[in-house]
Amino acid sequence: MEYYNIIKSLHIIFVITWFAGLFYIPRLFIYYIDATKKTSKERNILTNQFSIMMNRLWYIITWPSSILALIFGFWLLILVPQWLYQNWMIAKLFFVLALVIYHLKTHFILKELQQGIVNYSSDFMRIWNEVTSIILVSIVFLVVLKNNVNWLKFTIGTILFVLVILILIKLYKRIRN
């Protein structure tokens, strides 16, 4: 177990870089989608540049970080298997699964945009961008508080957090317009 803290540190580092990619990629989607509404010359320049940025972020940072975060996370579970019997870890793994699903859906959105298919508005992408915040906050509270979580309060708190984010998005949209 002498290398436990090294594995834990690597897990945390790659979780941070994974989330960095997941926070930034929808922002690039927004810029790309907005660029598709420009004149032909502007559209070509901007969409080409955003495509390069999206590909580099996704394939050089986000995908490798996700894989390494998951590998080191599962390694920690192998080192401390009793965590699998604790409520906080079961809940955390649920949110990790949600994060993986979010990651895969984001990957499909990227693939569509690379093919010139725009199925989502920039307003949708602004909301999509906040899903990672909800998952991040939930996971951090679960890991820090562990079994000291009052599940009713945690659920109510998460719902309130989502509502606050949605309200802030609506306010931002009004200010922007």
MDAnalysis code that builds the backbone (N, CA, C; Angstrom):
import MDAnalysis as mda
import numpy as np

u = mda.Universe.empty(531, n_residues=177, atom_resindex=np.repeat(np.arange(177), 3), trajectory=True)
u.add_TopologyAttr("name", ["N", "CA", "C"] * 177)
u.add_TopologyAttr("resid", np.arange(1, 178))
u.add_TopologyAttr("resname", ["MET", "GLU", "TYR", "TYR", "ASN", "ILE", "ILE", "LYS", "SER", "LEU", "HIS", "ILE", "ILE", "PHE", "VAL", "ILE", "THR", "TRP", "PHE", "ALA", "GLY", "LEU", "PHE", "TYR", "ILE", "PRO", "ARG", "LEU", "PHE", "ILE", "TYR", "TYR", "ILE", "ASP", "ALA", "THR", "LYS", "LYS", "THR", "SER", "LYS", "GLU", "ARG", "ASN", "ILE", "LEU", "THR", "ASN", "GLN", "PHE", "SER", "ILE", "MET", "MET", "ASN", "ARG", "LEU", "TRP", "TYR", "ILE", "ILE", "THR", "TRP", "PRO", "SER", "SER", "ILE", "LEU", "ALA", "LEU", "ILE", "PHE", "GLY", "PHE", "TRP", "LEU", "LEU", "ILE", "LEU", "VAL", "PRO", "GLN", "TRP", "LEU", "TYR", "GLN", "ASN", "TRP", "MET", "ILE", "ALA", "LYS", "LEU", "PHE", "PHE", "VAL", "LEU", "ALA", "LEU", "VAL", "ILE", "TYR", "HIS", "LEU", "LYS", "THR", "HIS", "PHE", "ILE", "LEU", "LYS", "GLU", "LEU", "GLN", "GLN", "GLY", "ILE", "VAL", "ASN", "TYR", "SER", "SER", "ASP", "PHE", "MET", "ARG", "ILE", "TRP", "ASN", "GLU", "VAL", "THR", "SER", "ILE", "ILE", "LEU", "VAL", "SER", "ILE", "VAL", "PHE", "LEU", "VAL", "VAL", "LEU", "LYS", "ASN", "ASN", "VAL", "ASN", "TRP", "LEU", "LYS", "PHE", "THR", "ILE", "GLY", "THR", "ILE", "LEU", "PHE", "VAL", "LEU", "VAL", "ILE", "LEU", "ILE", "LEU", "ILE", "LYS", "LEU", "TYR", "LYS", "ARG", "ILE", "ARG", "ASN"])
u.atoms.positions = np.array([
    [0.820, -1.212, 0.000],
    [0.000, 0.000, 0.000],
    [0.857, 1.266, 0.000],
    [2.162, 1.128, -0.091],
    [3.026, 2.306, -0.058],
    [2.797, 3.211, -1.265],
    [2.315, 2.673, -2.358],
    [2.078, 3.487, -3.551],
    [0.622, 3.964, -3.654],
    [-0.192, 3.723, -2.632],
    [-1.596, 4.159, -2.622],
    [-1.714, 5.655, -2.898],
    [-0.912, 6.474, -2.203],
    [-1.017, 7.929, -2.378],
    [-0.574, 8.382, -3.763],
    [0.330, 7.645, -4.379],
    [0.732, 7.974, -5.749],
    [-0.426, 7.687, -6.701],
    [-1.053, 6.537, -6.540],
    [-2.207, 6.174, -7.383],
    [-3.341, 7.176, -7.170],
    [-3.595, 7.532, -5.923],
    [-4.653, 8.500, -5.607],
    [-4.346, 9.859, -6.233],
    [-3.093, 10.294, -6.137],
    [-2.686, 11.574, -6.732],
    [-2.882, 11.557, -8.246],
    [-2.466, 10.479, -8.893],
    [-2.633, 10.368, -10.343],
    [-4.117, 10.354, -10.722],
    [-4.920, 9.673, -9.922],
    [-6.370, 9.664, -10.167],
    [-6.925, 11.089, -10.108],
    [-6.564, 11.832, -9.084],
    [-7.054, 13.207, -8.925],
    [-6.579, 14.088, -10.075],
    [-5.318, 13.977, -10.457],
    [-4.774, 14.792, -11.557],
    [-5.553, 14.543, -12.844],
    [-5.789, 13.268, -13.164],
    [-6.484, 12.976, -14.419],
    [-7.977, 13.266, -14.348],
    [-8.566, 13.213, -13.159],
    [-9.958, 13.651, -13.013],
    [-10.040, 15.152, -13.308],
    [-9.089, 15.916, -12.800],
    [-9.085, 17.368, -13.034],
    [-8.942, 17.679, -14.517],
    [-7.998, 17.019, -15.188],
    [-7.815, 17.312, -16.614],
    [-8.990, 16.799, -17.449],
    [-9.608, 15.700, -17.016],
    [-10.809, 15.212, -17.707],
    [-11.921, 16.243, -17.599],
    [-12.159, 16.740, -16.392],
    [-13.198, 17.747, -16.210],
    [-12.860, 19.033, -16.954],
    [-11.589, 19.404, -17.010],
    [-11.206, 20.603, -17.760],
    [-11.655, 20.470, -19.215],
    [-11.391, 19.307, -19.794],
    [-11.824, 19.074, -21.170],
    [-13.334, 19.090, -21.307],
    [-14.024, 18.470, -20.344],
    [-15.484, 18.421, -20.405],
    [-16.126, 19.789, -20.169],
    [-15.444, 20.654, -19.415],
    [-15.956, 22.009, -19.226],
    [-15.755, 22.866, -20.471],
    [-14.644, 22.650, -21.175],
    [-14.308, 23.537, -22.295],
    [-14.921, 23.102, -23.622],
    [-15.092, 21.806, -23.853],
    [-15.570, 21.349, -25.167],
    [-16.962, 21.893, -25.513],
    [-17.931, 21.941, -24.585],
    [-19.228, 22.528, -24.971],
    [-19.110, 24.015, -25.312],
    [-18.169, 24.703, -24.672],
    [-17.940, 26.113, -24.993],
    [-17.470, 26.223, -26.449],
    [-16.576, 25.328, -26.861],
    [-16.144, 25.316, -28.264],
    [-17.300, 24.947, -29.185],
    [-18.179, 24.060, -28.735],
    [-19.372, 23.733, -29.527],
    [-20.220, 24.982, -29.744],
    [-20.378, 25.782, -28.697],
    [-21.159, 27.021, -28.795],
    [-20.545, 27.937, -29.847],
    [-19.231, 28.130, -29.778],
    [-18.549, 28.995, -30.748],
    [-18.700, 28.447, -32.166],
    [-18.565, 27.127, -32.299],
    [-18.688, 26.488, -33.609],
    [-20.100, 26.696, -34.162],
    [-21.108, 26.428, -33.342],
    [-22.506, 26.570, -33.772],
    [-22.797, 28.012, -34.158],
    [-22.331, 28.959, -33.353],
    [-22.534, 30.374, -33.687],
    [-21.811, 30.738, -34.983],
    [-20.642, 30.138, -35.211],
    [-19.876, 30.421, -36.432],
    [-20.605, 29.936, -37.682],
    [-21.420, 28.877, -37.545],
    [-22.138, 28.360, -38.722],
    [-23.189, 29.345, -39.224],
    [-23.496, 30.359, -38.448],
    [-24.498, 31.350, -38.835],
    [-23.871, 32.598, -39.465],
    [-22.547, 32.598, -39.610],
    [-21.825, 33.737, -40.188],
    [-21.852, 33.664, -41.713],
    [-21.291, 34.690, -42.342],
    [-21.167, 34.686, -43.799],
    [-20.225, 33.556, -44.213],
    [-20.267, 33.201, -45.464],
    [-19.517, 32.042, -45.963],
    [-18.024, 32.116, -45.633],
    [-17.417, 33.257, -45.890],
    [-15.973, 33.403, -45.647],
    [-15.656, 33.278, -44.161],
    [-16.407, 33.997, -43.325],
    [-16.198, 33.927, -41.869],
    [-16.479, 32.521, -41.345],
    [-17.569, 31.936, -41.827],
    [-17.957, 30.595, -41.386],
    [-16.844, 29.584, -41.646],
    [-16.279, 29.597, -42.837],
    [-15.227, 28.641, -43.180],
    [-13.998, 28.812, -42.296],
    [-13.574, 30.043, -42.106],
    [-12.386, 30.301, -41.277],
    [-12.637, 29.865, -39.836],
    [-13.763, 30.296, -39.279],
    [-14.053, 30.013, -37.874],
    [-14.328, 28.534, -37.618],
    [-15.156, 27.905, -38.448],
    [-15.461, 26.493, -38.201],
    [-14.221, 25.624, -38.366],
    [-13.361, 25.969, -39.315],
    [-12.105, 25.212, -39.456],
    [-11.239, 25.353, -38.210],
    [-11.110, 26.579, -37.707],
    [-10.294, 26.801, -36.506],
    [-10.898, 26.106, -35.285],
    [-12.212, 26.225, -35.107],
    [-12.847, 25.574, -33.959],
    [-12.771, 24.053, -34.074],
    [-12.837, 23.524, -35.278],
    [-12.691, 22.073, -35.466],
    [-11.317, 21.600, -35.010],
    [-10.292, 22.352, -35.383],
    [-8.933, 22.008, -34.943],
    [-8.845, 22.048, -33.420],
    [-9.373, 23.095, -32.822],
    [-9.326, 23.244, -31.364],
    [-10.090, 22.120, -30.669],
    [-11.278, 21.794, -31.193],
    [-12.092, 20.738, -30.587],
    [-11.372, 19.393, -30.671],
    [-10.810, 19.092, -31.832],
    [-10.105, 17.813, -31.998],
    [-8.906, 17.695, -31.070],
    [-8.124, 18.746, -30.978],
    [-6.945, 18.697, -30.105],
    [-7.362, 18.541, -28.644],
    [-8.327, 19.324, -28.211],
    [-8.798, 19.222, -26.828],
    [-9.339, 17.825, -26.539],
    [-10.168, 17.317, -27.445],
    [-10.866, 16.067, -27.204],
    [-9.939, 14.864, -27.240],
    [-9.106, 14.804, -28.285],
    [-8.300, 13.597, -28.485],
    [-6.929, 13.634, -27.810],
    [-6.427, 14.814, -27.495],
    [-5.114, 14.901, -26.859],
    [-5.235, 15.058, -25.344],
    [-6.310, 15.693, -24.876],
    [-6.457, 15.937, -23.433],
    [-7.607, 15.130, -22.825],
    [-8.819, 15.306, -23.365],
    [-10.006, 14.779, -22.689],
    [-10.085, 13.260, -22.710],
    [-9.946, 12.650, -23.881],
    [-10.028, 11.181, -23.939],
    [-8.927, 10.504, -23.121],
    [-7.656, 10.881, -23.322],
    [-6.615, 10.224, -22.501],
    [-6.826, 10.438, -21.002],
    [-7.249, 11.643, -20.613],
    [-7.487, 11.923, -19.194],
    [-8.609, 11.060, -18.641],
    [-9.673, 10.886, -19.420],
    [-10.800, 10.063, -18.951],
    [-10.353, 8.622, -18.733],
    [-9.610, 8.092, -19.681],
    [-9.156, 6.706, -19.575],
    [-8.230, 6.530, -18.373],
    [-7.287, 7.454, -18.215],
    [-6.351, 7.345, -17.088],
    [-7.043, 7.567, -15.745],
    [-8.002, 8.503, -15.684],
    [-8.751, 8.720, -14.442],
    [-9.503, 7.453, -14.048],
    [-10.125, 6.811, -15.030],
    [-10.865, 5.576, -14.746],
    [-9.928, 4.441, -14.350],
    [-8.806, 4.319, -15.033],
    [-7.844, 3.266, -14.679],
    [-7.353, 3.438, -13.251],
    [-6.930, 4.659, -12.891],
    [-6.427, 4.883, -11.533],
    [-7.547, 4.790, -10.494],
    [-8.768, 5.173, -10.872],
    [-9.903, 5.022, -9.961],
    [-10.206, 3.562, -9.666],
    [-10.215, 2.754, -10.702],
    [-10.455, 1.320, -10.483],
    [-9.288, 0.679, -9.733],
    [-8.093, 1.165, -9.975],
    [-6.922, 0.672, -9.243],
    [-7.097, 0.939, -7.752],
    [-7.613, 2.129, -7.414],
    [-7.880, 2.443, -6.003],
    [-8.915, 1.484, -5.414],
    [-9.917, 1.137, -6.213],
    [-10.928, 0.185, -5.730],
    [-10.330, -1.204, -5.513],
    [-9.354, -1.554, -6.320],
    [-8.669, -2.834, -6.118],
    [-7.847, -2.785, -4.830],
    [-7.239, -1.633, -4.560],
    [-6.433, -1.486, -3.340],
    [-7.301, -1.420, -2.081],
    [-8.509, -0.843, -2.214],
    [-9.412, -0.684, -1.062],
    [-10.800, -1.218, -1.454],
    [-10.938, -2.531, -1.601],
    [-12.202, -3.101, -2.093],
    [-13.390, -2.900, -1.147],
    [-13.145, -2.669, 0.136],
    [-14.267, -2.477, 1.066],
    [-15.066, -1.214, 0.753],
    [-14.499, -0.285, -0.024],
    [-15.256, 0.897, -0.440],
    [-16.503, 0.509, -1.227],
    [-16.448, -0.598, -1.936],
    [-17.578, -1.013, -2.766],
    [-18.819, -1.351, -1.942],
    [-18.653, -1.501, -0.630],
    [-19.773, -1.817, 0.248],
    [-20.272, -0.586, 1.004],
    [-19.747, 0.578, 0.637],
    [-20.135, 1.804, 1.333],
    [-21.046, 2.632, 0.424],
    [-22.077, 3.202, 1.035],
    [-23.079, 3.950, 0.268],
    [-22.488, 5.098, -0.538],
    [-21.544, 5.814, 0.046],
    [-20.985, 6.961, -0.656],
    [-20.281, 6.519, -1.932],
    [-19.599, 5.365, -1.904],
    [-18.896, 4.903, -3.093],
    [-19.877, 4.423, -4.150],
    [-20.934, 3.776, -3.731],
    [-21.955, 3.335, -4.692],
    [-22.560, 4.560, -5.383],
    [-22.869, 5.591, -4.603],
    [-23.409, 6.823, -5.179],
    [-22.380, 7.490, -6.093],
    [-21.117, 7.505, -5.666],
    [-20.063, 8.096, -6.500],
    [-19.954, 7.355, -7.823],
    [-19.990, 6.031, -7.775],
    [-19.896, 5.246, -9.006],
    [-21.085, 5.509, -9.933],
    [-22.255, 5.777, -9.353],
    [-23.410, 6.174, -10.156],
    [-23.104, 7.469, -10.913],
    [-22.526, 8.451, -10.212],
    [-22.187, 9.724, -10.860],
    [-21.047, 9.547, -11.865],
    [-20.121, 8.652, -11.592],
    [-19.053, 8.356, -12.558],
    [-19.660, 7.751, -13.826],
    [-20.622, 6.850, -13.652],
    [-21.316, 6.289, -14.808],
    [-22.024, 7.400, -15.592],
    [-22.674, 8.305, -14.885],
    [-23.332, 9.442, -15.537],
    [-22.300, 10.283, -16.298],
    [-21.129, 10.453, -15.717],
    [-20.068, 11.219, -16.367],
    [-19.583, 10.524, -17.637],
    [-19.439, 9.218, -17.580],
    [-19.015, 8.461, -18.762],
    [-20.079, 8.576, -19.861],
    [-21.343, 8.476, -19.503],
    [-22.432, 8.627, -20.482],
    [-22.407, 10.027, -21.077],
    [-22.228, 11.040, -20.224],
    [-22.114, 12.426, -20.691],
    [-20.939, 12.562, -21.661],
    [-19.810, 11.971, -21.301],
    [-18.612, 12.013, -22.138],
    [-18.902, 11.393, -23.509],
    [-19.535, 10.236, -23.521],
    [-19.831, 9.553, -24.790],
    [-20.818, 10.357, -25.643],
    [-21.841, 10.926, -25.014],
    [-22.801, 11.756, -25.760],
    [-22.090, 12.985, -26.330],
    [-21.203, 13.570, -25.556],
    [-20.435, 14.717, -26.037],
    [-19.573, 14.306, -27.229],
    [-19.030, 13.104, -27.176],
    [-18.232, 12.590, -28.291],
    [-19.091, 12.503, -29.556],
    [-20.324, 12.019, -29.432],
    [-21.210, 11.922, -30.595],
    [-21.592, 13.303, -31.128],
    [-21.774, 14.270, -30.235],
    [-22.053, 15.643, -30.673],
    [-20.859, 16.173, -31.463],
    [-19.648, 15.940, -30.964],
    [-18.438, 16.366, -31.673],
    [-18.381, 15.741, -33.067],
    [-18.657, 14.439, -33.152],
    [-18.630, 13.746, -34.451],
    [-19.633, 14.369, -35.424],
    [-20.829, 14.714, -34.927],
    [-21.834, 15.358, -35.782],
    [-21.333, 16.706, -36.283],
    [-20.776, 17.501, -35.365],
    [-20.274, 18.822, -35.764],
    [-19.149, 18.691, -36.783],
    [-18.286, 17.689, -36.623],
    [-17.197, 17.478, -37.571],
    [-17.733, 17.145, -38.968],
    [-18.924, 16.577, -39.020],
    [-19.551, 16.257, -40.305],
    [-20.422, 17.404, -40.813],
    [-20.415, 18.535, -40.081],
    [-21.211, 19.685, -40.482],
    [-22.672, 19.585, -40.084],
    [-22.981, 18.636, -39.221],
    [-24.368, 18.442, -38.767],
    [-24.545, 19.177, -37.444],
    [-25.438, 20.173, -37.441],
    [-25.704, 20.957, -36.236],
    [-27.118, 20.624, -35.775],
    [-27.215, 19.761, -34.771],
    [-28.524, 19.343, -34.253],
    [-28.929, 20.074, -32.977],
    [-28.042, 20.910, -32.455],
    [-28.309, 21.562, -31.175],
    [-28.048, 23.060, -31.299],
    [-28.784, 23.816, -30.520],
    [-28.585, 25.262, -30.501],
    [-27.469, 25.606, -29.521],
    [-26.963, 26.809, -29.641],
    [-25.945, 27.242, -28.684],
    [-26.557, 27.381, -27.287],
    [-27.854, 27.690, -27.202],
    [-28.527, 27.746, -25.891],
    [-28.564, 26.361, -25.246],
    [-28.839, 25.326, -26.030],
    [-28.812, 23.965, -25.500],
    [-27.404, 23.641, -24.987],
    [-26.396, 24.035, -25.744],
    [-25.013, 23.738, -25.348],
    [-24.635, 24.448, -24.046],
    [-25.199, 25.613, -23.810],
    [-24.930, 26.309, -22.551],
    [-25.486, 25.499, -21.369],
    [-26.638, 24.911, -21.561],
    [-27.217, 24.057, -20.515],
    [-26.419, 22.760, -20.416],
    [-26.078, 22.176, -21.565],
    [-25.292, 20.937, -21.605],
    [-23.975, 21.125, -20.849],
    [-23.394, 22.293, -20.972],
    [-22.124, 22.609, -20.320],
    [-22.230, 22.521, -18.797],
    [-23.406, 22.742, -18.252],
    [-23.572, 22.747, -16.801],
    [-23.760, 21.355, -16.207],
    [-24.020, 20.364, -17.038],
    [-24.182, 18.999, -16.530],
    [-22.917, 18.551, -15.799],
    [-21.759, 18.915, -16.353],
    [-20.505, 18.537, -15.690],
    [-20.385, 19.180, -14.316],
    [-20.895, 20.391, -14.169],
    [-20.843, 21.054, -12.854],
    [-21.635, 20.265, -11.824],
    [-22.807, 19.797, -12.221],
    [-23.659, 19.032, -11.314],
    [-22.969, 17.736, -10.899],
    [-22.389, 17.057, -11.875],
    [-21.695, 15.800, -11.581],
    [-20.478, 16.059, -10.699],
    [-19.701, 17.084, -11.024],
    [-18.499, 17.401, -10.239],
    [-18.842, 17.721, -8.787],
    [-19.805, 18.593, -8.585],
    [-20.193, 18.978, -7.220],
    [-20.675, 17.756, -6.447],
    [-21.471, 16.929, -7.083],
    [-21.989, 15.727, -6.420],
    [-20.868, 14.785, -6.005],
    [-19.941, 14.532, -6.923],
    [-18.836, 13.614, -6.619],
    [-17.943, 14.173, -5.513],
    [-17.620, 15.444, -5.578],
    [-16.735, 16.031, -4.559],
    [-17.382, 15.936, -3.185],
    [-18.664, 16.286, -3.077],
    [-19.320, 16.201, -1.777],
    [-19.372, 14.766, -1.264],
    [-19.638, 13.824, -2.155],
    [-19.678, 12.419, -1.736],
    [-18.313, 11.942, -1.240],
    [-17.258, 12.290, -1.958],
    [-15.918, 11.826, -1.583],
    [-15.462, 12.482, -0.287],
    [-15.762, 13.747, -0.111],
    [-15.314, 14.451, 1.091],
    [-16.141, 14.043, 2.309],
    [-17.463, 13.975, 2.142],
    [-18.330, 13.683, 3.284],
    [-18.491, 12.192, 3.555],
    [-18.238, 11.374, 2.543],
    [-18.356, 9.921, 2.628],
    [-19.679, 9.504, 3.261],
    [-19.657, 8.704, 4.301],
    [-20.900, 8.201, 4.891],
    [-21.563, 9.183, 5.849],
    [-21.029, 10.400, 5.942],
    [-21.649, 11.427, 6.776],
    [-22.745, 12.178, 6.022],
    [-23.110, 11.675, 4.858],
    [-24.109, 12.322, 4.020],
    [-25.509, 11.956, 4.498],
    [-26.320, 12.980, 4.692],
    [-27.743, 12.776, 4.898],
    [-28.339, 12.721, 3.495],
    [-28.794, 11.551, 3.054],
    [-29.184, 11.347, 1.661],
    [-30.351, 12.217, 1.240],
    [-31.273, 12.479, 2.135],
    [-32.395, 13.358, 1.799],
    [-31.881, 14.774, 1.549],
    [-31.041, 15.276, 2.455],
    [-30.487, 16.617, 2.279],
    [-29.600, 16.691, 1.034],
    [-28.843, 15.641, 0.778],
    [-27.979, 15.604, -0.403],
    [-28.819, 15.677, -1.676],
    [-29.909, 14.907, -1.728],
    [-30.781, 14.898, -2.898],
    [-31.453, 16.253, -3.085],
    [-31.970, 16.810, -1.997],
    [-32.610, 18.126, -2.067],
    [-31.587, 19.190, -2.472],
    [-30.397, 19.112, -1.905],
    [-29.325, 20.054, -2.249],
    [-28.942, 19.968, -3.714],
    [-28.861, 18.769, -4.238],
    [-28.523, 18.583, -5.653],
    [-29.616, 19.171, -6.541],
    [-30.861, 18.916, -6.199],
    [-31.979, 19.462, -6.975],
    [-31.969, 20.988, -6.928],
    [-31.740, 21.559, -5.753],
    [-31.661, 23.014, -5.635],
    [-30.499, 23.580, -6.445],
    [-29.357, 22.887, -6.424],
    [-28.199, 23.306, -7.202],
    [-28.541, 23.328, -8.696],
    [-29.226, 22.317, -9.175],
    [-29.637, 22.254, -10.584],
    [-30.578, 23.420, -10.898],
    [-31.535, 23.678, -10.015],
    [-32.476, 24.777, -10.237],
    [-31.762, 26.124, -10.279],
    [-30.809, 26.334, -9.384],
    [-30.045, 27.591, -9.375],
    [-29.279, 27.749, -10.696],
    [-28.664, 26.672, -11.161],
    [-27.933, 26.732, -12.429],
    [-28.881, 27.092, -13.576],
    [-30.047, 26.451, -13.612],
    [-31.012, 26.743, -14.677],
    [-31.488, 28.193, -14.624],
    [-31.715, 28.705, -13.427],
    [-32.129, 30.103, -13.272],
    [-31.019, 31.040, -13.746],
    [-29.783, 30.722, -13.376],
    [-28.659, 31.558, -13.805],
    [-28.483, 31.533, -15.327],
    [-28.717, 30.397, -15.935],
    [-28.642, 30.306, -17.399],
    [-29.706, 31.190, -18.037],
    [-30.922, 31.156, -17.490],
    [-32.006, 31.997, -18.010],
    [-31.665, 33.481, -17.845],
    [-31.134, 33.849, -16.674],
    [-30.751, 35.248, -16.457],
    [-29.641, 35.674, -17.410],
    [-28.672, 34.822, -17.612],
    [-27.582, 35.129, -18.533],
    [-28.104, 35.324, -19.946],
    [-29.066, 34.476, -20.349],
    [-29.639, 34.589, -21.688],
    [-30.341, 35.932, -21.853],
    [-31.082, 36.368, -20.824],
    [-31.757, 37.660, -20.890],
    [-30.761, 38.815, -20.973],
    [-29.701, 38.725, -20.178],
    [-28.670, 39.779, -20.184],
    [-27.966, 39.811, -21.542],
    [-27.681, 38.641, -22.081],
    [-26.981, 38.528, -23.365],
    [-27.806, 39.092, -24.486],
    [-29.115, 38.867, -24.428],
    [-30.004, 39.376, -25.498],
    [-30.351, 40.833, -25.241],
])
